[in-house]
């Protein structure tokens, strides 16, 4: 189940707000210009669906995002516990960074934890199946896919280069709970 936990960026020991209610999560994130919504496929995809099946099932929603925001490209990423680069990728994503564009992800299956650092707070958003999140450009954040990652997600981009990170060098991510902990 999707969840939002908010901490002070100076105290990782005690959450100041928590919810598992999708509407409450969307309302709270809207205050910081983060888009959070739920999508439904127009067909059952099963576990570990192929990229072409995923795009076909969500093409209508993708087209709406493209028309609204002018995004230029999209793809599908899948991560499994046996992926040989999972530890290196997790380590890279766990470092606080920004992007010059919105980071848009839709979870087709599985889960991931987005952690946003802004306004003196840490917003930890557990995204699961059917969750769309759009983190605004230049927002300090990190992503945790867990030690045994298992997810399929659609990634939507403003540019043709895809995922380009600008690492902040801040070690704040090390102080906050990780996925599965």
N, C-alpha and C positions, 0 to 999 in steps of 0.2 A: 504494500500500500504506500502511495506517495506520502511524503512528509516534508515539513519545513520546520527547522529548528534555528532559532536566532540566538546568538551569543554576543556579548560585548567583545570587541577586538582586544580587550585587555584582560579578560577572564574566561578562559575556556572551560572552567569547572562547573559553571552553572548557566543553563539556558535561561534566556529572559522571555522567550515565547516559543510555543510548540503547537503544531497542529498536523493532523492527518486528513483533514477535511479539504477536498479539492477546491471548493469555492473559497474557503477561508485562505488557503495557500495563494490562489490566484489574486485575491483582493490585497493581501499583504505584499506580494511581489509587485503588483501594479504600482504601489506607492514608490517603488524604486525603479520604475520603468522596465521591469523584467516581465516578459510575456510568459504566461503559463496557461496551457489549455489541454484539453483531452480530445484526441481524435479516435475514430473508429475505422478499421479497414472495411472495404466493401466485400471482403471474402475472408475465410479462415486461412491463415498462412502456415500453421503448424510451428514446430520448433526448428530453428536454424534455416529459415527460408532463403531462397536464392535472391540476389539483388534485383533481378528483373521482376520477380514476383512482388517484391516489396514496393518498388517504384510504381508498378501497375496498380496495386491495391490502394496507394495513397496519392496517385497522380492528381486527383481533383483538389485535395488539400494543398499539395505542393504548388499547383497552378494558382490557387488563391494567394498564397504567400508571395509568389513571384510577381503577381499583378499588384499586390499591395505595397511591397517593399522593394521591388526591382532586383531581387536576387538573380544571379547569373548562372549558377551551377548547383548541382546536388549529386550526392552519391550515397552508397550504403556501406557501412562499416560493421563488421561482426568480430567479436572477440570471444574466445573460448579458453577454458582453463589450460588447455594443452598448447596454446599459441607459444611458440618458442621465444618471442620477444615480449611477452606479457610483463615481465618484471622491469625491463628497461623502459617500456612504454608507460607503465604505471608510475615509475619514478619520475619520468619527464613530465607527465600530466599533473603530478602532485606538487610541482614547483609553481609558486604563484607567478602568473603571467597575465598579459593583456593581449588583445587583438585589435587591429585597426578596423575591424568589421564586427558586426553582430556574430555571436556564436549561437547558431540555431541547431538544435538536436531534437529529433523525435524518436522515442524508444518504441520500437516495434515489438521487442520482447526483451526480457532481462531487466537490469537496473544499473544505475550509476549515480554518484553523488557529486553534484555541483556545489562548490563552496565559493561564495562571493564576499569580497572584502570591500565594504564601502560604508560611508557615514558612521564610522566608529563601531561598526558591527560586522559580524560574520553570519551570513545567511547560508545554511546548509540545506540544500534541496535534494531530497532523495527522489529521483525520477525513475518511474517504472513503466511497464507496458502501457501504451496509449498516451504517455505524457509528452507534450511539446514544451520546450523551454527555449527562450531567446534571450541571451545575455547581451546587453548593449555593448557596442564597441567601446574599447578603452576601460572596461570594468576590470578591476583586479580580481582574479579568481584562480581556482585550481579545480581539478577533476579527479575523483577517485573511482576507479573501476573495480576495486577490491583485489584481494590476493588471488582469487579464483574467478576471473572475470567471465561473465556469460551474458552477452547482450548483442542485439542487432539494432542499429540506429540509422536513421536517415540524417545526413549532414547537408545543410543548405548554406551556400556561400555567396558573398557579394562579388567575389573576384574569381578568376580562373585558377589562381595559384592554390586555392584551398586553405588548409590549416597553416597559418603563419603566426607563431607566438613571439612575444616580446617579454622575456623573463625579467622580473623585478629584482631578483636577488634576495628578497625578503624571505625569511625562514618561518614566517607565521604559520604556514600550513602544518608544520611539524607539531604544533601545540594543540591542535584541535582533533576531535574524534575522527577516525577514519571509517570507511564503509566496513561493516561487519564487526566493529569493535564496540 
